[in-house]
Amino acid sequence: MRIALVLAFQLLAVAALMAQQGGMKFTERAWSDILAKAKASDQIIFMDAYTTWCGPCKMMSKNVFTDKEVGDYYNANFINVKMDMEKGEGIDLASKYEVRAYPTLLFIDGDGAIVHRAVGYHEAAAFVELGKKAKDPTSRISGMKARYAAGDRNPDFLQTYTETLYNAMDGGFGDAAASYLATQSDWNTQENVQFIFQYLENADSKLFDHLLKNKATFEQTFGKEVVMGKVEQLIAQKVLGSDQPDLKAADALYAKAYPESAGEMSARFRMNYYQMTGDVDNFSKSAVAFFDKYPSKDMMQLNNVAWAFYESVSDKAMLKKAVEWSKASIKLDAQYFNSDTLAALYYKIGDKKKAKKAALAAIEIAKKNGEDYSGTEQFLK
């Protein structure tokens, strides 16, 4: 009797612990069955669109889906399903629902239509709030799209709508942003400058033209380097996004954006483009032309291109150019990595004596800084 009471107490304790831990319950039925159930019960499906290699996906499974409050809310309000986007039915669903990042958190009705979505890791409280938005027809994406299609152009709504679409990686955010700005008489208020910079992702847009005409205003808010980096990113996206990249189009855009430094920006773009596309001959020529005309004081840039030459270039005359860049990088700031680059380059051109000297110098710096130099030791052997 005593043993039975002890076992009963232990079972109750385990049950109480499980109840306290809570967490989401996921169905493992076929997708067609899940849709049918959602349709019959007039429920929304929550889908965790994940992959096995996605770190944030694993963190949500471990830290968020196991949370008691999350479980209480989602189990009561949704049919929950986890779907690997690279296996089984997940492959077709990833294509159908345009899943491009992980985790993507989808809310789907019984007809298979998305009513709401979000991307990325969410803490427990934010994840519950996301579920509440998905349940509310006025705050979920499908409801907001209907409101927008019906002609609602209230500025506050348009700001919220743009943000919601952007966070969901829905390409419609660009039209929403343009609609918001159409309600504004002054695009250069602090609020609107930040709005434009946040949602500007197309070099063929009025937002991009406005930024170029008002660079000083944007630079005052974000800094010159940040604004220049944004412009370069947008130009690269435009040129590289086409089926047949037009490098002359990049030249024209740089000339429009920064006429005083367009030559250098175009030359750097060409160098990076040829490296990215694996065109070793044009990469090496454009790199030499770039550094000959625009000597760099950027330690990392010099080292990175020098190392790229070590990895891909075989012409000794070109490699000697890379040796010069590597030495210039070391002169700016002698570090383990750029000293190791110099050693590798000397070895590749056949100067083993200088290669050994540079390798030993790299190891000494690594010892002083507490860095791992095992690769260089192996190189010496």
Buried (B, 14 or more C-beta within 10 A) or exposed (E): EEEEEEEEEEEEEEEEEEEEEBBBEBEEEEBEEBBEBBEEEEBBBBBBBBBEEBEBBBBBBEEBBBBEEBBBBBBEBBBBBBBBBEEEBBEEBBEEBEBEEBBBBBBBBBEBEBBBBBBBBBBBEEBBEBBEBBBEEEBBBBBBBEBBEEEEEEEEBBBBBBBBBBBBBBEBBBEBBBBBBEEBEEBEEEEBBEBBBEBBBBBEBBBBEBBBEBBEBBBEEBEEEEBBEBBBEBBBEBBEEEEEBEEEBBBEBBBBBBEEEBBBBBBBBBBBBBBEEEBBEBBBBBBBEBBEEEEBEEBBBBBBBBBBBBEEBEEEEBBEBBBBBBBBBBEBEBBBBBBBBBBBBBBBBEBEEBBBBBBEBBBBBBEEEEBEBEEBEEBEE
